[in-house]
């Protein structure tokens, strides 16, 4: 090969490699943590993932529920699927077309390490969506009577005072509890699939909130002031 053509080929090869380096990485090459961060980088994807974590939805249903354009919802559904955050569960014919249904693979939960990587606005969006989902579920359950339907319903409120290490330990307790509940769900599904167990199908919700308490802080101030004044 002539020197000029060889130089041109080498230059093209370097340019091609440079383009690959600058381009978006294949989601399959990303770790779960990296995929989660990318999935939660847009507020609409945060909402979609929260809904899809609850049950299966189609883009049409999500578009109507969230009052968002179908093209926008479909685009972000594709992003979530490419990032392997959601999976298609089934299809149904709809007026000469096919409607696709999806459900989340990864639960919509933001661990402490990831919260540090997200901007404040991202954390506020995630927190607000989770609280709204809890409120909506709780109100509907109370109105329908489902909340008190079973004796094994659990509701507790435990304000405590801890140090920084204790706060991290409390977060780890919540993470373990969520993991154990997901394991219970898996075991229940296996029993139903095998025709075992008690045959019941009981939808339940578990919500864990560990947060800085403004009320506890307010209650604390008078006692601290008393100590400072020597009372």
N, C-alpha and C positions, 0 to 999 in steps of 0.2 A: 504494500500500500504506500503511495506517495506520502512524503512527509507532511504536505499541506493537508491532505485528506485525513491522515492519521491524527493530526493536531485538532482538526475540526471534530472528528469522532470523539476524541478524548474530552474536548470542551463540552460537546453535547451530553456525554455521559456524566460529567461533573454537574452540569446544569440539571439533568434528570434526577441525580441523587439529591441535589440541593432542594429541588421541588418536593421530593418525597419527605425530606426532613422538615420542611416548612409546612407541609400539608397536615391535615388533621389525622391523628393516629387512628388505626383500626380499633374499634371498641373492644375487640377480642384481645388486644394487646394491653388493655388497661386493667388495673387491679379493681376489685370491687369498690374499694374506697374512692379511687379516681372516678369510677363510673357514677357513684352516688353523688359526688360533688358536681360533676357535669350535669347530672339529671336535675339537681336542685338549683342550678344556676339561673333558671327562669321562673318567675312567680307562677305562671300558668302551669308549668310542669309540676311544681310543688302541689298545686291544687289537684291536678289530674292524678298524681301518684297517691295522694291522700284518699281520693274517691275510689281509685282502683284497688287500693289496699283493703277497702271495706267489702266490695263485691265486684262482679264483672259488669262492665259497661261497654256500650258501643260509642264510637265518636259522635253519632247523631244524638244519643241520649245525653252525653256529656255537654255537647254544644247547647242543648236546650236547658239543661240543669244549671249550667254556669253562665248562660247568656253570652256565650262567646261564638265567634264565627266558626263555621264548620271547617273551613280551610285551615284556620289557625290551630284548632283542636287536632285535626288530622295530622298536621305537620309535627306537633309536639308529641303526639302518640307515636309517630314513626321514630322520633328521636329517642323516646323512652324504650321503644322496642329494640332499636339498634344498640342501645346501651345495656340491653338485657335486664331492664328493670321491670318489664311487663311481658306477658305472653298472650298469644291469641288462644282463647278457650273454645270458641265455636263460631260457626257462621249460620246465618238464617236468610232465606230469600225474602226480599222486601220490594214489592212493586217493580219487578223486572230487574232488580239489582240484588247484590249480596251484602248483607250487613255483617260486619266483623265485630266480635266481642272480645274484650281483653280483661285481664286481671293482673294485679301487681305480683311480681315474684319476690321482691324485697319489701319488707314492711316499711311503712312511712314513719320512721323513727330517727331522730337526729341525736347521735351520741355526743358526749361532751367534746371529744377531740375534733369532730367535724364542725361543731358549732363555732369553734375557734377559727376555723378556716373560712367560714362564711361571713360576708359583710353583715353589719348590724341590721340593715334592712332585710337581708335574707333570713336572719334569725327571727325577726319580728313577723315576717310573712309566715314562716313555718309555725311559730308558736301560735299565732292568731288562727291559722287554719285548723290546727289540732284542737285548740280550745273551742272553736266554733263547732267542729264535728262532735266533740264531747257534749257540748250544750244541747245541740240538736238531738242527739241520741238520747240523752238523759231526759229531756223534756217530753219527747215522744213516748219513752218508756213509762214515765210517771203518769202521763195522761191515759195511756192504754191500760195501766194496771200491771204491766209486765214487770216493772221494777220490784214489786212486792209479791210477785206470784209464787216465788219459791222461798223456802226457809233458808236455803244456803246462799242467798244474796248477801254480798258483803259491801258495807259502806263505812268508811272510817275517816277521821280527820285528826291528824296527830302533829300539832305544832311543837317543835323542839328547837333548842339552841345548840349549835355545834360549831367547831372550828373549821378551818379550811380543809384539813385532812378528813374530818368527819363528813363534810359535804361531799367530797369525792367518794367516800365509802358508801354514802347513802345512794349516790348515783349508780354505783356498781351493784347495789342491792336491787334497784329497779331494773337494771339491765338483765340480771340473773332471773328475776321474776318474770320478765317478758319472755325470755328464752324458755323458761319452764312452762309457761302458759302455751306457747307455740308447740312445745313437745306434747302437751296434753291434747291440743287440738289434733295433732298428727296421729296420736294413738287412738283418739276417738274416731277419726276418719277411717283408720284401718279396721277397727272393730265393726263399724257399720258396713264397710265393704265386704267383710268376711261373715256378715250375719251374726256377729257376736254382740256382747254387751246387753244393755237393757232396751235397745231399739228406739230410744228417744233421740230427737234431733232438736237441740236447744241452742238457738243463737244467743250468745252472751257478748258483752263488751267489757274490757278491762282497761281502766285509765290510771296512769301513774303520774302524779305531779309532785315534783320536788323543786321548790322555788323559794327565792328570797321573800320573806314575809314583811310587807309594809306595816300590817296591823301589829305584829309582834314588836317591830321596831318602835312604833308609837307608844306601845304599852311599856316599853323598856325605858324610855326617856325620863319619866318622872323619878323612877328609882335611882337612875344614874345621877340626876340633878340633886337628889337628896343626899347622896353620898358626898358629892362635891361640896355641898354646903355644911357638911359635918353633922347632919341630922341622924 
